[in-house]
Amino acid sequence: MCGIFGVCGKVFSSSVDQCIAGLKKLEYRGYDSSGIALFDKGAIQVVKSTGKVHHLEEKISHLKSLKTVSIAHTRWATHGGVVEANAHPHVDSENSLALVHNGIIENFFEIKLQLEKKGVLFRSQTDTEVIAHLFTDLYDGDLLGTMQRLLARLDGSFAIACIHKNHPDSLIVTKRDKPLTIAKDATLGQVLVTSDRNALYGGEFLTLDLEDNQVALLDQNAIQLFERDSSKIFPNFEPFTVKDTPHFKGEYSHFMLKEIFEQPSAIRRTLEGRYDLEGNRVLLNLPKAFEETFETVSKIALIGCGTSYHAACIAAHFLEELLGISAEAYIASEYRYRESLSDATTLVIAISQSGETADTIAALREAKKRKAKVLSITNVPYSSIIRDSDFHLMTQAGQEISVCSTKAFTSQLLLLYLLSLQMYQFRNGSLPFENNWIQNLRTLPSLIESLLQRKNLIEAIAAETQGFEKILFIGRQYMYYTALESSLKLKEINYTFSLSYPAGELKHGPLALIDENTLTVALLGNRTTFHKTISNVQEIQARNGKIFAVHQKDQNLDEISPDYSFSIDAPIPEQLLPILYAVALQLYAFYSALKKGHDIDHPKNLAKSVTVE
């Protein structure tokens, strides 16, 4: 969500240019305001702006010649509205320090009351400003000691970067439960600090990910690292190469559309090297310890949030069907508060595109306390979820810029299919002969390409269905979980109040909502329940509801004669159809939002990486 970027050490070019470049690379995470603090003539200058980073860039052009220690931030509002006063960096009453912060301070209100009794006046509604004033209240001339005392006072999860007028060559940082990376340019000696490695420019770096409650004091001469008790640590930096790949849309109007069309290649990358077609085997290269762990597993819990939760739902259904083992999907923010759900015989599969989803990380940590083993699936290397897991698998989707997830979802789902087949292989020695799973997975990229070539049909349907006030998605079995994801896509970027229900549940309440202003998107890919779902569609039509049917090409729809329809020609097992149906309805959501002129890549109120609970 929020993003931190800082420059220190031997600053070799414009601090403003470097910080703006870093913030622009963090835009994909989602934000509503931005700001920068740096030194000018011995004083700290702070410039903030709501809206896009380019608005900040325009406001700070007069300081572009400065080459000083600096900190910058993109904010996604948690405490306080979207106004400049609430944007970061925050300063104390004397403007003696500037500070940026990711996360939430849980005891900020108690600290604020204590500081107000001392006469401190607050200018914002944020929890971050409390940190700035508390730092000054504790400050005794020693940056390190002050930060250590600050840590002892703060409850919550956070990453903090601070500059102080009495230490113009220094930047001090700390973190707890939020990522923060220190990167030293291997050639120039400049030091960068960021909450997301994606913000680094191209080149060779020596990097260090801060551990919880560690404090790093950075200046022109040294990078000093300390534990919470002030004992010094000798940092272990690792080489890290950044390929400078600017965020270009290329021929596409939006990153979301580009990423929808990248799905065939993303799936090919996720499959690459992970199967033996001739031997009919899955090759995920998990360590032997995972296979040994799996021998003791009696139940599987899949946890995720939003889109990742929907991937978990589909995978749980597939696992139970394939393995005959208890498998259930849970929303991560609920799972951590459920009693006795995991133990030493539980395998927890944690799914997060960013690897930084706060609720998912908290849930997997709770599961580990209860002796469960955790395997994580993520799209981002060096992420927190990997460090907290016993085992991990990487999708190969490539960086996803649009807040609305597309290729990350289908790559997650593909990898979950592979993992399920790998676990079947562990238990049975080989894959089942029916369904020819590997060959069918290999056909997915070409099937998606064929579907994408018919995008104009979906665009036309999106244009014709703009006037509906309510949109309902229905399906059964795998199609219901796909309906959940498709409804979410429409909510995210089209801002339409959309519901998703199992088709058989309509008569238990939702039918009361149906009228001529309701469009129902019926996902008909499940063959076993096709005729029952057709009956549910007829119930909707009897109440004047309109129908958009997404179906298999060989299915006869004469019984319902839908108002709109899109066929999918995919001779593959229906367990794999969610990937294709999801792609079709990603396009529908995209074109629906495009017709309304929405900011599709940066939808209001949303962030790419949800790092607060």
C-alpha positions as CSV (number, residue, x, y, z in Angstrom):
1,M,0.0,0.0,0.0
2,C,2.0,3.0,1.2
3,G,5.5,3.2,-0.3
4,I,8.8,4.5,1.2
5,F,11.8,5.7,-0.8
6,G,14.9,7.4,0.5
7,V,18.3,8.5,-0.7
8,C,21.4,8.9,1.4
9,G,25.1,8.1,1.5
10,K,27.1,9.6,-1.4
11,V,24.2,11.3,-3.2
12,F,25.4,11.6,-6.8
13,S,22.4,13.3,-8.6
14,S,19.3,15.3,-7.9
15,S,17.5,13.9,-4.8
16,V,14.2,15.1,-6.2
17,D,14.7,13.3,-9.5
18,Q,15.7,10.1,-7.7
19,C,12.8,10.2,-5.3
20,I,10.3,11.0,-8.0
21,A,11.6,8.1,-10.1
22,G,11.3,5.8,-7.0
23,L,7.7,7.0,-6.3
24,K,6.7,6.5,-9.8
25,K,7.8,2.9,-9.6
26,L,5.7,2.5,-6.5
27,E,2.6,3.9,-8.1
28,Y,1.4,0.5,-9.0
29,R,0.8,-0.3,-5.4
30,G,-2.1,2.3,-5.2
31,Y,-2.0,5.6,-3.4
32,D,-3.8,8.9,-2.9
33,S,-1.1,11.4,-2.1
34,S,2.7,11.7,-2.0
35,G,5.4,13.9,-0.6
36,I,9.1,14.4,-0.2
37,A,11.4,15.9,2.5
38,L,15.1,17.0,2.0
39,F,17.6,19.5,3.2
40,D,17.9,23.0,1.8
41,K,20.2,25.6,3.3
42,G,20.4,23.8,6.6
43,A,16.6,23.4,7.0
44,I,14.2,20.6,6.2
45,Q,11.9,21.3,3.2
46,V,8.7,19.3,2.9
47,V,6.5,19.3,-0.2
48,K,3.3,17.3,-0.4
49,S,0.5,16.8,-2.9
50,T,-2.7,14.8,-3.3
51,G,-3.3,12.9,-6.4
52,K,-0.7,11.5,-8.8
53,V,3.1,11.7,-8.3
54,H,3.4,14.1,-11.3
55,H,1.5,16.7,-9.3
56,L,4.2,16.5,-6.6
57,E,6.8,16.6,-9.3
58,E,5.4,19.9,-10.6
59,K,5.4,21.4,-7.1
60,I,9.0,20.6,-6.3
61,S,10.8,21.5,-9.5
62,H,12.5,24.4,-7.9
63,L,14.5,22.1,-5.6
64,K,15.7,19.7,-8.3
65,S,19.3,20.9,-8.1
66,L,19.7,19.6,-4.5
67,K,21.8,16.5,-3.8
68,T,21.0,15.8,-0.1
69,V,19.7,13.1,2.1
70,S,16.0,12.8,1.4
71,I,12.9,10.7,2.1
72,A,9.7,10.3,0.0
73,H,6.4,8.6,0.3
74,T,3.2,7.5,-1.4
75,R,0.2,7.3,1.0
76,W,-2.9,5.2,0.9
77,A,-5.2,6.6,3.6
78,T,-5.8,4.7,6.8
79,H,-6.1,7.4,9.4
80,G,-7.6,10.7,8.1
81,G,-8.9,11.8,4.7
82,V,-7.1,12.5,1.5
83,V,-5.8,16.0,2.1
84,E,-2.3,17.4,2.0
85,A,-2.1,17.8,5.7
86,N,-2.4,14.0,6.1
87,A,0.1,13.2,3.4
88,H,3.7,12.2,4.4
89,P,6.3,13.2,5.3
90,H,5.2,14.5,8.7
91,V,7.2,16.9,10.8
92,D,7.3,17.9,14.5
93,S,6.2,21.3,15.9
94,E,9.7,22.8,15.4
95,N,10.2,21.3,11.9
96,S,13.3,19.7,13.3
97,L,12.6,16.3,11.8
98,A,10.7,14.7,8.9
99,L,9.4,11.2,9.0
100,V,7.6,8.7,6.7
101,H,5.8,5.6,7.8
102,N,4.1,2.5,6.4
103,G,1.7,0.6,8.6
104,I,-0.5,1.3,11.6
105,I,0.3,2.5,15.1
106,E,-2.3,0.8,17.2
107,N,-1.7,2.8,20.4
108,F,-1.4,6.2,18.6
109,F,-4.5,7.7,20.3
110,E,-3.1,7.0,23.8
111,I,0.2,8.6,22.8
112,K,-1.5,11.5,21.2
113,L,-3.5,12.3,24.4
114,Q,-0.2,12.2,26.4
115,L,1.5,14.6,24.0
116,E,-1.5,16.9,23.9
117,K,-1.3,17.2,27.7
118,K,2.3,18.5,27.1
119,G,1.0,21.2,24.8
120,V,1.7,19.5,21.4
121,L,-0.6,20.7,18.7
122,F,-1.5,18.3,15.9
123,R,-2.0,19.4,12.3
124,S,-3.3,16.1,10.8
125,Q,-5.5,13.2,11.6
126,T,-2.9,10.6,11.0
127,D,-1.2,8.1,13.4
128,T,2.1,9.0,11.7
129,E,2.2,12.6,13.0
130,V,2.1,11.0,16.5
131,I,5.5,9.3,15.7
132,A,7.1,12.6,14.7
133,H,6.1,14.4,17.8
134,L,7.0,11.5,20.1
135,F,10.4,11.3,18.5
136,T,11.0,14.9,19.4
137,D,9.7,14.4,22.9
138,L,12.2,11.6,23.4
139,Y,15.1,13.2,21.5
140,D,18.3,13.9,23.5
141,G,20.8,14.5,20.6
142,D,21.3,10.8,20.0
143,L,19.5,9.6,16.9
144,L,20.1,5.9,17.6
145,G,19.1,6.1,21.3
146,T,16.0,8.1,20.5
147,M,14.8,5.6,17.9
148,Q,15.4,2.7,20.4
149,R,13.2,4.5,22.9
150,L,10.6,5.2,20.2
151,L,10.4,1.5,19.3
152,A,9.7,0.6,23.0
153,R,6.7,3.0,22.9
154,L,5.0,1.9,19.7
155,D,2.5,-0.9,19.3
156,G,1.6,-2.1,15.8
157,S,3.3,-2.8,12.5
158,F,5.4,-0.2,10.8
159,A,8.4,0.8,8.7
160,I,9.8,4.2,9.5
161,A,12.4,6.5,7.9
162,C,13.5,9.7,9.5
163,I,15.8,12.7,8.8
164,H,16.7,15.3,11.5
165,K,18.1,18.8,11.0
166,N,20.9,18.2,13.6
167,H,22.1,15.2,11.5
168,P,21.9,16.4,7.9
169,D,24.1,13.6,6.5
170,S,22.1,10.8,8.3
171,L,19.0,8.8,7.7
172,I,17.7,6.5,10.4
173,V,15.2,3.6,9.7
174,T,13.5,0.8,11.6
175,K,10.6,-1.6,11.0
176,R,8.3,-4.1,12.6
177,D,6.2,-6.5,10.5
178,K,6.6,-4.4,7.4
179,P,9.3,-4.7,4.7
180,L,12.2,-2.3,4.5
181,T,15.3,-2.8,2.3
182,I,18.6,-1.0,2.3
183,A,20.4,-1.1,-1.0
184,K,23.9,0.2,-1.6
185,D,24.9,1.0,-5.2
186,A,27.8,-1.3,-5.8
187,T,29.5,1.2,-8.1
188,L,28.7,4.7,-6.8
189,G,28.3,4.0,-3.1
190,Q,25.0,5.7,-2.9
191,V,22.5,4.2,-0.5
192,L,18.8,3.8,-1.1
193,V,16.1,2.8,1.3
194,T,12.7,1.4,0.1
195,S,9.7,-0.6,1.2
196,D,9.6,-2.3,-2.2
197,R,12.5,-3.5,-4.3
198,N,10.6,-2.7,-7.4
199,A,11.4,1.0,-6.7
200,L,15.1,0.5,-7.3
201,Y,16.6,1.7,-10.6
202,G,18.6,-0.7,-12.7
203,G,22.1,-1.7,-11.7
204,E,24.1,-3.8,-9.2
205,F,23.3,-3.4,-5.5
206,L,24.3,-4.9,-2.2
207,T,21.0,-5.3,-0.3
208,L,19.9,-6.0,3.2
209,D,16.3,-6.6,4.4
210,L,15.9,-5.2,7.9
211,E,14.6,-7.7,10.5
212,D,11.9,-6.7,13.0
213,N,13.0,-4.0,15.6
214,Q,16.4,-3.5,14.1
215,V,17.6,0.0,13.6
216,A,19.9,1.2,10.7
217,L,21.8,4.4,10.9
218,L,22.9,5.5,7.5
219,D,25.3,8.3,6.6
220,Q,28.0,9.1,4.1
221,N,30.6,7.0,5.7
222,A,28.9,3.9,7.1
223,I,25.8,1.7,7.3
224,Q,25.4,0.8,11.0
225,L,22.9,-1.8,12.1
226,F,21.7,-2.3,15.7
227,E,19.4,-4.7,17.5
228,R,16.6,-3.4,19.7
229,D,18.9,-3.4,22.8
230,S,21.4,-1.2,20.9
231,S,23.9,-4.1,20.4
232,K,25.7,-3.7,17.1
233,I,25.2,-6.1,14.2
234,F,27.6,-6.7,11.4
235,P,25.2,-6.5,8.4
236,N,25.3,-9.3,5.8
237,F,24.6,-7.7,2.5
238,E,23.8,-9.8,-0.5
239,P,24.3,-8.9,-4.2
240,F,21.1,-8.0,-6.0
241,T,20.8,-7.1,-9.7
242,V,18.0,-4.9,-10.8
243,K,16.9,-4.9,-14.4
244,D,15.6,-1.5,-15.2
245,T,12.3,-2.3,-16.8
246,P,10.2,0.9,-17.1
247,H,6.5,0.5,-16.8
248,F,5.5,0.8,-20.4
249,K,2.0,0.0,-21.7
250,G,3.3,-0.5,-25.2
251,E,0.5,-0.8,-27.7
252,Y,-2.1,-1.1,-24.9
253,S,-4.2,1.8,-23.5
254,H,-4.0,0.5,-19.9
255,F,-1.8,-1.8,-17.9
256,M,-4.8,-4.0,-17.0
257,L,-5.5,-4.7,-20.7
258,K,-1.8,-5.3,-21.3
259,E,-1.7,-7.8,-18.4
260,I,-4.8,-9.6,-19.6
261,F,-3.1,-10.1,-22.9
262,E,0.1,-11.2,-21.2
263,Q,-1.7,-14.2,-19.6
264,P,-0.7,-16.8,-22.3
265,S,3.0,-16.0,-21.8
266,A,2.7,-15.8,-18.0
267,I,1.1,-19.3,-17.9
268,R,3.8,-20.6,-20.2
269,R,6.4,-19.2,-17.8
270,T,4.7,-20.7,-14.8
271,L,4.6,-24.1,-16.5
272,E,8.1,-24.0,-17.8
273,G,10.4,-26.7,-16.3
274,R,7.6,-27.9,-14.0
275,Y,6.5,-31.0,-15.8
276,D,7.8,-34.1,-17.7
277,L,5.4,-34.6,-20.5
278,E,6.9,-38.0,-21.7
279,G,7.0,-39.3,-18.1
280,N,3.6,-37.8,-17.2
281,R,5.0,-36.2,-14.0
282,V,4.9,-32.8,-12.3
283,L,8.3,-31.4,-11.3
284,L,7.9,-28.6,-8.8
285,N,11.3,-29.2,-7.3
286,L,10.0,-28.9,-3.8
287,P,12.5,-30.1,-1.2
288,K,12.4,-33.7,0.1
289,A,11.3,-32.2,3.4
290,F,8.0,-31.2,1.9
291,E,7.3,-34.7,0.7
292,E,8.1,-36.0,4.1
293,T,5.8,-33.4,5.7
294,F,3.0,-34.2,3.3
295,E,3.0,-37.8,4.5
296,T,1.7,-36.7,7.9
297,V,-0.9,-34.2,6.5
298,S,-4.6,-35.0,7.2
299,K,-6.1,-31.7,6.2
300,I,-5.2,-28.7,4.0
301,A,-6.1,-25.1,4.7
302,L,-5.7,-22.5,1.9
303,I,-5.7,-18.9,3.0
304,G,-5.8,-15.7,1.0
305,C,-7.5,-12.4,0.6
306,G,-9.6,-11.0,-2.3
307,T,-8.5,-12.6,-5.6
308,S,-6.1,-14.9,-3.9
309,Y,-8.9,-16.2,-1.7
310,H,-10.9,-17.0,-4.9
311,A,-7.9,-19.0,-6.3
312,A,-7.8,-20.8,-2.9
313,C,-11.5,-21.7,-3.2
314,I,-11.0,-23.3,-6.7
315,A,-7.9,-25.1,-5.5
316,A,-9.6,-26.5,-2.3
317,H,-12.4,-27.9,-4.5
318,F,-9.8,-29.5,-6.8
319,L,-7.7,-30.9,-4.0
320,E,-10.7,-32.6,-2.4
321,E,-11.9,-34.0,-5.7
322,L,-8.4,-35.2,-6.7
323,L,-6.9,-36.4,-3.4
324,G,-9.9,-37.2,-1.3
325,I,-8.4,-35.1,1.5
326,S,-10.1,-32.5,3.6
327,A,-9.2,-29.1,2.0
328,E,-10.9,-25.8,2.7
329,A,-10.3,-22.2,1.7
330,Y,-10.4,-19.4,4.3
331,I,-10.3,-15.7,4.1
332,A,-7.0,-14.9,5.9
333,S,-8.4,-12.1,8.1
334,E,-10.9,-14.6,9.5
335,Y,-8.7,-17.7,9.7
336,R,-6.3,-16.3,12.3
337,Y,-9.2,-15.8,14.8
338,R,-10.7,-19.3,14.4
339,E,-10.0,-21.7,17.2
340,S,-8.2,-25.1,16.7
341,L,-8.2,-25.0,12.9
342,S,-4.6,-26.0,12.5
343,D,-2.2,-28.4,14.1
344,A,0.9,-30.5,13.2
345,T,-1.2,-32.5,10.7
346,T,-2.3,-29.4,8.8
347,L,-0.7,-28.1,5.7
348,V,-1.4,-24.4,5.2
349,I,-1.1,-23.0,1.7
350,A,-0.8,-19.2,1.9
351,I,-1.5,-17.3,-1.3
352,S,-0.5,-13.6,-1.9
353,Q,0.4,-11.9,-5.1
354,S,2.7,-9.4,-3.4
355,G,3.9,-11.6,-0.6
356,E,3.2,-8.7,1.8
357,T,-0.5,-9.1,2.4
358,A,-0.8,-8.3,6.2
359,D,-3.8,-10.5,6.9
360,T,-2.3,-13.5,5.1
361,I,1.1,-13.1,6.9
362,A,-0.7,-12.8,10.3
363,A,-2.8,-15.9,9.6
364,L,0.2,-18.0,8.5
365,R,2.1,-17.0,11.6
366,E,-0.8,-18.0,13.8
367,A,-0.9,-21.4,12.0
368,K,2.8,-21.9,12.6
369,K,2.3,-21.2,16.3
370,R,-0.1,-24.2,16.2
371,K,2.6,-26.4,14.6
372,A,1.2,-26.4,11.1
373,K,3.6,-26.4,8.1
374,V,3.2,-23.5,5.6
375,L,3.8,-23.5,1.9
376,S,3.4,-20.0,0.3
377,I,2.6,-19.1,-3.3
378,T,3.6,-15.6,-4.4
379,N,4.6,-13.5,-7.4
380,V,7.3,-11.5,-5.7
381,P,10.7,-12.8,-4.7
382,Y,12.3,-11.5,-1.4
383,S,8.8,-10.9,0.0
384,S,7.9,-11.3,3.7
385,I,5.6,-14.3,3.1
386,I,8.6,-16.3,1.8
387,R,10.7,-15.6,4.9
388,D,7.8,-16.7,7.1
389,S,7.0,-19.9,5.3
390,D,8.5,-23.4,5.5
391,F,8.3,-23.9,1.8
392,H,7.4,-21.6,-1.1
393,L,6.6,-21.6,-4.8
394,M,6.9,-18.7,-7.2
395,T,4.5,-17.9,-10.0
396,Q,6.2,-16.5,-13.1
397,A,3.6,-13.9,-14.0
398,G,6.0,-11.0,-14.0
399,Q,5.4,-7.7,-12.3
400,E,1.7,-6.8,-12.3
401,I,1.2,-3.0,-12.4
402,S,-2.6,-2.6,-12.5
403,V,-4.2,-2.7,-9.1
404,C,-6.8,-5.1,-10.5
405,S,-5.2,-8.5,-10.6
406,T,-5.4,-10.6,-13.8
407,K,-2.4,-12.5,-14.8
408,A,-1.3,-13.0,-11.2
409,F,-4.6,-14.7,-10.5
410,T,-4.5,-17.1,-13.4
411,S,-0.8,-17.9,-12.7
412,Q,-1.7,-18.6,-9.1
413,L,-4.4,-20.9,-10.1
414,L,-2.2,-22.8,-12.6
415,L,0.5,-23.3,-9.9
416,L,-2.2,-24.5,-7.5
417,Y,-3.3,-27.1,-10.1
418,L,0.3,-28.2,-10.4
419,L,0.8,-28.4,-6.7
420,S,-2.4,-30.5,-6.3
421,L,-1.1,-32.9,-9.0
422,Q,2.3,-33.0,-7.3
423,M,0.7,-34.0,-4.0
424,Y,-1.4,-36.7,-5.8
425,Q,1.9,-38.0,-7.3
426,F,3.5,-38.1,-3.8
427,R,0.6,-40.3,-2.5
428,N,0.1,-42.5,-5.6
429,G,3.5,-42.7,-7.2
430,S,2.2,-41.3,-10.5
431,L,-0.5,-39.0,-12.0
432,P,-3.9,-40.4,-12.8
433,F,-4.2,-41.5,-16.4
434,E,-7.7,-40.0,-17.0
435,N,-7.9,-36.4,-18.1
436,N,-4.3,-36.2,-19.3
437,W,-3.7,-33.3,-16.9
438,I,-0.3,-32.1,-18.1
439,Q,-1.3,-32.0,-21.7
440,N,-4.5,-30.1,-20.9
441,L,-2.6,-27.6,-18.8
442,R,-0.2,-27.1,-21.7
443,T,-3.1,-26.2,-24.0
444,L,-4.3,-23.3,-21.8
445,P,-2.1,-20.6,-23.4
446,S,-3.3,-21.2,-26.9
447,L,-6.9,-21.4,-25.7
448,I,-6.6,-18.1,-24.0
449,E,-5.0,-16.6,-27.1
450,S,-8.0,-17.8,-29.1
451,L,-10.4,-16.2,-26.6
452,L,-8.6,-12.9,-26.6
453,Q,-8.9,-12.7,-30.4
454,R,-12.6,-12.4,-29.8
455,K,-12.4,-9.4,-27.4
456,N,-14.5,-7.3,-29.7
457,L,-17.6,-9.4,-28.9
458,I,-17.1,-8.9,-25.2
459,E,-16.5,-5.2,-25.7
460,A,-19.8,-4.9,-27.6
461,I,-21.6,-6.7,-24.7
462,A,-20.0,-4.4,-22.2
463,A,-21.3,-1.4,-24.2
464,E,-24.8,-2.8,-24.4
465,T,-25.1,-3.6,-20.7
466,Q,-23.9,-0.2,-19.4
467,G,-27.4,0.8,-18.1
468,F,-27.9,-2.0,-15.5
469,E,-28.0,-0.8,-11.9
470,K,-27.5,-4.3,-10.4
471,I,-25.3,-7.1,-11.7
472,L,-25.5,-10.7,-10.3
473,F,-23.0,-13.4,-11.1
474,I,-24.1,-17.0,-10.7
475,G,-22.6,-20.4,-11.2
476,R,-22.2,-23.9,-9.6
477,Q,-19.2,-25.8,-8.4
478,Y,-16.0,-24.4,-10.0
479,M,-18.1,-21.8,-11.8
480,Y,-19.4,-20.4,-8.6
481,Y,-15.9,-19.6,-7.4
482,T,-15.1,-18.1,-10.8
483,A,-18.3,-16.0,-10.4
484,L,-16.9,-14.6,-7.1
485,E,-13.7,-13.5,-8.8
486,S,-15.5,-12.0,-11.8
487,S,-17.9,-10.1,-9.6
488,L,-14.9,-8.7,-7.7
489,K,-13.3,-7.5,-10.9
490,L,-16.4,-5.6,-11.8
491,K,-16.6,-4.0,-8.3
492,E,-13.0,-3.0,-8.3
493,I,-12.9,-1.0,-11.6
494,N,-16.5,-0.4,-12.6
495,Y,-17.7,0.6,-9.1
496,T,-20.9,-1.4,-9.7
497,F,-22.7,-3.0,-6.8
498,S,-22.4,-6.6,-7.8
499,L,-23.2,-9.8,-6.0
500,S,-22.2,-13.4,-6.6
501,Y,-24.2,-16.4,-5.5
502,P,-24.3,-20.2,-6.1
503,A,-27.1,-20.6,-8.7
504,G,-29.0,-23.0,-6.5
505,E,-29.2,-20.3,-3.7
506,L,-31.2,-17.9,-5.7
507,K,-34.6,-19.1,-4.4
508,H,-33.4,-18.8,-0.9
509,G,-33.4,-15.0,-0.9
510,P,-31.6,-13.3,-3.8
511,L,-34.5,-13.7,-6.2
512,A,-36.1,-10.8,-4.3
513,L,-33.6,-8.5,-5.9
514,I,-34.4,-9.4,-9.5
515,D,-36.2,-7.0,-11.8
516,E,-35.8,-5.5,-15.2
517,N,-32.8,-3.4,-14.0
518,T,-30.8,-6.5,-13.0
519,L,-28.3,-8.2,-15.3
520,T,-27.4,-11.8,-14.4
521,V,-24.1,-13.1,-15.6
522,A,-24.5,-16.9,-15.7
523,L,-21.4,-19.0,-15.9
524,L,-22.5,-22.3,-17.4
525,G,-19.3,-24.2,-17.6
526,N,-20.1,-27.0,-15.2
527,R,-21.6,-29.8,-17.2
528,T,-22.8,-31.9,-14.3
529,T,-25.1,-29.1,-13.1
530,F,-25.8,-27.4,-16.5
531,H,-29.5,-28.2,-16.6
532,K,-30.1,-27.2,-13.0
533,T,-28.4,-23.9,-13.7
534,I,-30.5,-23.4,-16.7
535,S,-33.6,-23.8,-14.5
536,N,-32.2,-21.1,-12.2
537,V,-31.7,-18.8,-15.2
538,Q,-35.3,-19.4,-16.1
539,E,-36.4,-18.4,-12.6
540,I,-34.6,-15.1,-13.2
541,Q,-36.2,-14.6,-16.6
542,A,-39.6,-15.2,-15.1
543,R,-39.0,-12.1,-13.0
544,N,-37.9,-9.9,-16.0
545,G,-34.2,-10.2,-15.2
546,K,-31.8,-10.0,-18.2
547,I,-29.2,-12.7,-18.9
548,F,-25.6,-12.7,-20.1
549,A,-24.6,-16.3,-20.5
550,V,-21.0,-17.4,-20.6
551,H,-21.0,-21.0,-21.8
552,Q,-19.3,-23.8,-23.6
553,K,-19.6,-23.7,-27.4
554,D,-21.3,-27.0,-27.6
555,Q,-24.0,-26.2,-25.0
556,N,-27.5,-25.6,-26.4
557,L,-29.0,-22.4,-24.9
558,D,-32.4,-22.6,-26.8
559,E,-34.2,-23.1,-23.5
560,I,-33.2,-19.7,-22.2
561,S,-32.4,-17.7,-25.3
562,P,-30.1,-15.3,-23.3
563,D,-30.1,-11.6,-24.0
564,Y,-26.3,-11.7,-24.4
565,S,-23.9,-14.6,-24.7
566,F,-20.3,-15.4,-25.2
567,S,-19.1,-19.0,-26.0
568,I,-15.8,-20.6,-25.0
569,D,-14.5,-23.4,-27.1
570,A,-12.3,-25.4,-24.7
571,P,-12.2,-29.2,-24.9
572,I,-10.5,-29.5,-21.5
573,P,-11.6,-30.9,-18.1
574,E,-14.1,-28.5,-16.5
575,Q,-11.8,-28.3,-13.5
576,L,-9.5,-26.1,-15.6
577,L,-12.2,-23.9,-17.1
578,P,-12.1,-21.2,-14.3
579,I,-8.9,-19.8,-16.0
580,L,-10.7,-19.3,-19.3
581,Y,-13.9,-18.0,-17.9
582,A,-12.0,-15.6,-15.6
583,V,-10.1,-14.2,-18.6
584,A,-13.3,-13.6,-20.5
585,L,-14.9,-11.8,-17.6
586,Q,-11.7,-9.8,-16.9
587,L,-12.3,-8.4,-20.4
588,Y,-15.9,-7.7,-19.6
589,A,-15.0,-5.8,-16.4
590,F,-12.3,-3.8,-18.3
591,Y,-14.5,-2.7,-21.2
592,S,-17.4,-1.9,-18.8
593,A,-15.1,0.4,-16.8
594,L,-13.6,1.9,-20.0
595,K,-17.0,2.9,-21.2
596,K,-17.5,4.8,-18.0
597,G,-14.1,6.6,-18.2
598,H,-12.8,5.2,-15.0
599,D,-9.1,5.2,-13.9
600,I,-8.8,1.5,-14.5
601,D,-5.2,0.9,-13.4
602,H,-5.7,2.9,-10.2
603,P,-9.2,2.4,-9.0
604,K,-10.4,4.6,-6.2
605,N,-9.9,3.5,-2.6
606,L,-7.8,0.5,-3.5
607,A,-4.2,-0.5,-3.3
608,K,-2.1,-3.2,-5.0
609,S,-0.3,-4.5,-1.9
610,V,-2.5,-4.5,1.1
611,T,0.0,-4.2,4.0
612,V,-2.4,-3.2,6.8
613,E,-5.0,-5.4,8.5
